[in-house]
Amino acid sequence: MSRNKKRKAEEHEDPIEGTFIFRHQHGWSIAKIARHYAVDVRTIRRWLALYKDKTSRYWTKKRCTRVRQKKHGPEIIEKIRQLKVAVPARTAVTIYRLLKADMKTAYPSKETIRRMLKTLGFSRAESQGRKSYVKFERDFPNDLWHVDFKGYEFFAHLGKLYLLAIMDDRSRYIIAARWFTDQEATSVLLLLREAFEKQGLPNEILSDNGSQFKNMIGEPATRYYRLLVKLDVKPVYHRPNHPQTKGKLERWFGTVMSSYFPDARALVASKPAMSLKDLNDHFAAWLEWYNTQHEHSSLDGKPPAGIYLEHPKRIYRPLIITFNWDPWLAVVESRKVTKQNMISVDGAKYILPEGYVGTNVQIRKYHDKIEVYSNEVLIETFHRGAEAETGSFPVIRVIAKNGTFKYKRKVYTLGYKHAHKIITIQEAANGKELLLYHDGELLARMNICDGIDY
């Protein structure tokens, strides 16, 4: 039943009976009524005495017919309308946060903004009745963490991005969260390292049965599982076909989509030079607001940090400072060096030092670098850095004898006079051009749309 319908059902001829008297007559204790109205127990007893005395002022006074003056003028309503029209997915909570940052004082409450949006015709349809579920919650922070990916979202030139987050079960505090270009196990381990170094180790971590956490035949002998066992953290897995187990994190993903994603996607679209690192820095600022200022309904209006950081029995197990992460974060593969003395890794080509043509080398792929080994000896390191996160790091190609080259599933024609040249391809910051370099000098510019699919 909606709030308005419930109010109508409780309406009574007498205004007092329609509120606390009505509740008292239907089994509410005086203490419960006092908590509901946020007043002292003695106040409720005084109200009851006045109600029983039919000669009291509650029965003899006349109702005030004066119309209450509106606190917020039409300019505030217009500003709320403009914010909603600019990004229709914005919720009352998001608009409240924007007004609070802009106006500093005399801004409307979230409930007032909801009423204004309803008056302006932006209200949502009434929600249908849903099945109830049994709620579970650990007693202390850091006893149980949740980890999960959210399905991909498009961010203009950044393409498909996946949000990975780690949440504390007791406080709903987001330990760590970041946008990634994939859902690989290495991304999970990178975020776990950040979480462990900031907040120590939890007793348990709850995940789903994805391939990042379990292998294809259902056995948990993955890098994720082995890392947690080594650090004395118990991995816990969801029951199959029971998404309610990860309901807390799924609900938080919904908050991200309603309060952060619409503005963030518009921001990325307006800034073609914005990188994935820039987006994650922007997201970190929103995450700080969520952890420290967001009034969480499941925490009696407190922000998550108020529970997580101030709980007297918070579990703290610091990570060993000397722990070596490299063996856990590296993906080991083999490559054969081409006659141009190059290897190909994830669609990019890298030139090795002379003397390795035709040999097999071992590569160790990290998030920010690639190490190349020959007979267990490190021969070269390629740093991918910030460019690797945007997907626009330099790529090496050899021009075919007909003057063409391939890049991201497209064929481009440069001209037969450049046949057999080794070029370096870099995407321009505007996301619309390819910059072609030969021997360190700019050879040509090409529009990305000039390529032909193959």
N, C-alpha and C positions, 0 to 999 in steps of 0.2 A: 504494500500500500504506500502511495506517495505521501510526502510530508503534508501537503495541502489537504488530501483526502482524510488523513489521520486527524488533522486539526478539526475538520468539519464533523468527523465522527464523535469528537470529544466536546463539541460545542454544547452549552447548556444555557438555559434561560438566565441563570445568575452567573455573572462573570467570575466570581470566586469559585463556585462549584465547577466551572469550566476549566479551572487550573488545578490548584493544589488540593482543594476540597474533593474534587472529582477523583484525583489519584488516591487521596487518603481513604475515601469510601470504597475504593477498589483494591485495597490490600497493601498500599505503599506504606512503609513505616515512616515515622517522622524523620529519622536519620536519613533515609533514602531521599525523601522530598527535599530536605535541606541540602544534600549533595547536588540534587538535580538543579535547584535554583541558586546554588552557590551562596547560601546564607547560613546563619547560625541556627542551631536547633531551637534556641529560645525564641527566635523570630517566628518560626513555624508555629510554636506553641501559642504565641501571642496572636497570630493570625487565626488560629483555630478558636481561641477564646472570643475574639471579635466576631467571628462567624456565628458562634452559638448565641451571642448577645444580640437579639433582634433590634435593640435600641441603639446599637453602636453606629459609628459614622459610616461603616461599610454598607449599612442598609438605608441610611437617611440622606447621604450626600447625593447630589445630582451629578450626572455624567457631564464631562467637559465636551462641549461641541466645537471647541476651537480646532481649526485645521492646523496640524503641525507643519511648520515650514521645512521644506526640503533642505537637507544639509549640503548636497552637492548640486551645483547648477547645471544648466544645459551644456556649458563648455566641457564639463567632465564627461557627460554622456556622449558628446560628439567625439571626444578623444578616444573613448572606449570603442565607439563604432568604427573609427578610422583604424585603430589597431586590429580589430577583428577583420575588417574588410581587407586590409593589407595582407594578412596571413590568416585565411579562414580557419586553419587548423588550431589556432591559438585558443587555449582554454582560459577560464577565469583566473586560474592560478598564475598562468604566464602573464596575462595582462596585469594582474595585481603586482607581480614582481617588476614589470616594466614601469608601471606608474610609481611604485615606491622608489625606484632608482631615479626617476625623472623629477618627481614632485617633492620628495623628502618628507613633507608634512601635508596634512589635510587630504590624503588620498583615501578612496573608499575601501571598505573591507572586501574580502573575497566573496562573501555572501551577497553583499550589495552589488558587486559587479555581476554576479550570476543573475540577480533579479533584473538588472539593467539590460543584460544580454537577452533575457527572456522577453522583456518589454520591446526590445528592438527587433524581435523575431528571429534570434539566433539560438533559441533553446533547442536542446536535443529531444528526440522522441523518448517517451517514458520507457525505462528499462523493463524487460519482462522478468517474471519470477525465475529464479535460478535455484538449482539444487544446492543444499547446504553441505559443507564439508567439515571434517574434524580438524581443528586448528592445532598445530604443534609448534613448540618454541622451546629452545634450550634455556637453561637458567642463567648462564654466564656468557659474556662476550668471549669470542675466540674458542668456544667449545666446538662449534660447527660452522664451517663456511660453505657457501654455495658457489659453484662456478658453472658458467654456461655461455654459449654463443647466442646472439640474436640473428635471425635471418638477414640477408643482405638488404641494404638500402642504397639507392643511387644518389651520389653527390656530384652532379655536373661533370666537370672534367676529371674528377678523381675516380669516377666509375663506381663499381660495386665495392661497398665496404661492409665489414662485419663487426659488430660490437661485442666484445668479450668483457665480462664483468665478474668480479668476486665480491660476494656480499656476506656480512656476518649475520648469522641466523637470529641471535638475540636482539640486536639493536637495529637491524636493517642498514647498518653503516656500510657504505661501499668502500671496501679495502683498496681496490684498484679496478680501473676500467679504461679501455682504450679501443679505438677503431683500428682494424687490420684489413689488409687486402685479401686475406685467406682465412681458412678455418683449420690450419694445420696444427700439429702437436707442438711445433716450435713456438708458435704464437702463444699457446697456453703456458708453456714453460717460461717464456719471457715475462708474462704477466705474473706468474707465480713468484718468480725471482723478485720482481718489484714489490709484491705484497709481503713476502717473507722478510725482505730487508727493511721494510717500513714498520711492520707490526708484529714480527716474530712468527712463530708457527702455531697453527690451531691444533686441536686434538684430532679433528676429522674434517674431511672435505667431501661434500656431496656433489656428484655430477651425474649426467645422463649416460647412456650406453653408446655414445658416438665413438667413431674410430680414433678420435684424439685420446680417448680415455680407456677404451677396450679395443682389442684387435677384432678382425673380421669373424672369427669363430667364437667370439664371446669370452675368451680368456683375457684377463686383465694384465698380461705381461707386456705392457707398453712402456715407453719412456716415462710417461706421466705416472703410471703405477709404481715403477721401480724407483723413481725419484722420491715419491711420498714414503714408500717403505724405508728407504735409506735414511730419510729425515725423521722417522718415527711419527709420521702422520697417517692416520688410518683413512684409506680411500673408501667411500661409501657410494653405492650406485642406486639410481632410481629403479623402482619396480617397473618392468616393461608395461607399456600402454597405460601409464598412470601419470599424466602430466601435472596433476595437482601437487605432486611431491615437490616440484620446483615452482610452486605458485608465487612465492615471495619475489623471486628474481624475475619471473614473467610479469608480475605486476609492476615491478620497477622499470622493466623495458617499456611497458605501456606509458609510464610517467615520462620517460625519455622521449618517446614518440610524440606525446602531446605537449610537453613543456620545453623541449630542446630542439627536436629535429626540424620542425617547420622553419624556424628562424635560422638554424645552422645551414640548411640546404639553400635557403635564399642568399645567405652570406657567401657561401662557396660559389654559387652561380654568378654573383656580382664581382668576384675577385678571381679571374682566371689564373693568376700567379700563386694562389693559395695552395700550399702543399699539405700532405697528410700530417706532417709534424705540426703545421700551423693549426689544422683542425683539432688535433689532439690537445694542443695548448689551450685552444678556445674551449674545448670540452672540459678540460681540467678546472677551469674557472667556474663553469656551471656546476661541476661535481662538488666543488668546495661549497657553493651555495646550498646544494641539496643536503650535504652532510651536516652543515653547521646552522642553517637557517630554515630549512623546510620543516613545516609543522606536520609531523606524521600522525595520521589518524589512529594508527595501531599503537602509538607510543604516548597516548593521552596528550597529543599536541606538542610533544617535545621533538627537537631535531634528533636525527640518529646519533650525532656526535655527543649529545647530552647523555645518552645511555652508554655508548661504547667507551668513551674516554673517561667518564666519571663513575662508572660502576665500581663499587668497592671490591668486588670479587672477580674482576676481569682477569682471565688467564693470560699469562705472558711467558712464552718460551722463546727466547732470542735465538736467531739463526747463528750458527758458527761462522765467525768472520772469515776463516780461511777456506771456506767451502769453494771448491773449484766447479764453476758452472759450465766451462767450455765443453767437456765431454757430453753434457746433457743437451746443450743447445745446438750442437753441430749435426748436420745431416751429411753422412759420408756416402760418396758416389765415386764411380770410376769414369774416366774419359780417355779417348784416344786422340792424340795430338795430330791435327791435319798437316798436309804438306805446306800450308801457309804458316805453320807453327802456331796454330790457334786451337782453342777449345771452346765449346758452346755450353753455356749454363743458363737455363731458364730463358732461352730465346736470345741471350746476349752472347757475343763473341769476345774472347779475351786473348791477347797476344802474350805468349810465354817467352822467356829468354831463349836464345839460340841453343840448339843441340838436343832438342827433344822431339823432333819430327818423327812421327810413326810410333812413338812409345806410348805406353799406357801410364796415366798418372792418376793419383787419388785426390779428390777434392773434398774439402770440408766446408759446407755452406752454413754460414751464420746469418743472423738477421741483418747485420751491417757490414759483413765482409765475406770474402771467399778465399780460402787458403788452398794452395796447390802443392802436393807432395809427390816426390819421385823417390821410390825405395825408402819411404819413411823420412825423407829429408825435405824440409820446407824450401821450395824454390821460388815462390812468388805469393804475394798477398794483394788482393784487389779489394779496396774499400768501396762499399756501395753508398754509405752515408745517407744524407737527406734525399738525394736524387732517387735512390733505390725505393724509397717509400712512396714516391709519386708515380713510379712506374716509368719514369722518363730518363733513366740513367743512360749514358752513352752506349750505343750498340754498334758493333763492327760488322761490316758486310764487304764482300768482294763483288765488284761489278762483273756481271756475266759478259760473254763476248758479244752479245747482241745489245749491250748497253743498259740492261735492266738489273734491278735488285729487288729483293723481297723484304717486307717489313710489316709485321703484325697482320699476316694473312692478306696482304695486298702486294701487287706488283707495280713498281714505279720504273719509268723510263728516263734515264739520264742522258743517253746518247752513246753510240758505239765507240766514239773517240776516247771514252773513259773506260773502255773494257779492261778488265783485270786489275783495276786500281782498288786499293784497300781504303775504304771510307769509314768514317765514324759518324753515326747518325745521332742527333740530339733533338728532342722535341722542344720547340720554342715555348716560352712561358705563357703565350696566349693560347696554347693548345691547338693551334690551327696550322702551324708550319713545321716542316722538317728542315733542320740545319745540317748540311752535309760538309764534312771536313776531310781534307786529304793532306797528309804530312803537316798537320797542325794549322792549316790555313782553310778558311771558309771557301768551299768549292761551289756550292749552289744552295738556293732556298727552294723548297717545293711545298705546295699546299698538300695537306694530308688527304683532302678529298680527291686529289688527282690520281690516287692509287686505284687499281682495278682488282676486285676480289678474285681469289683463285681457290 
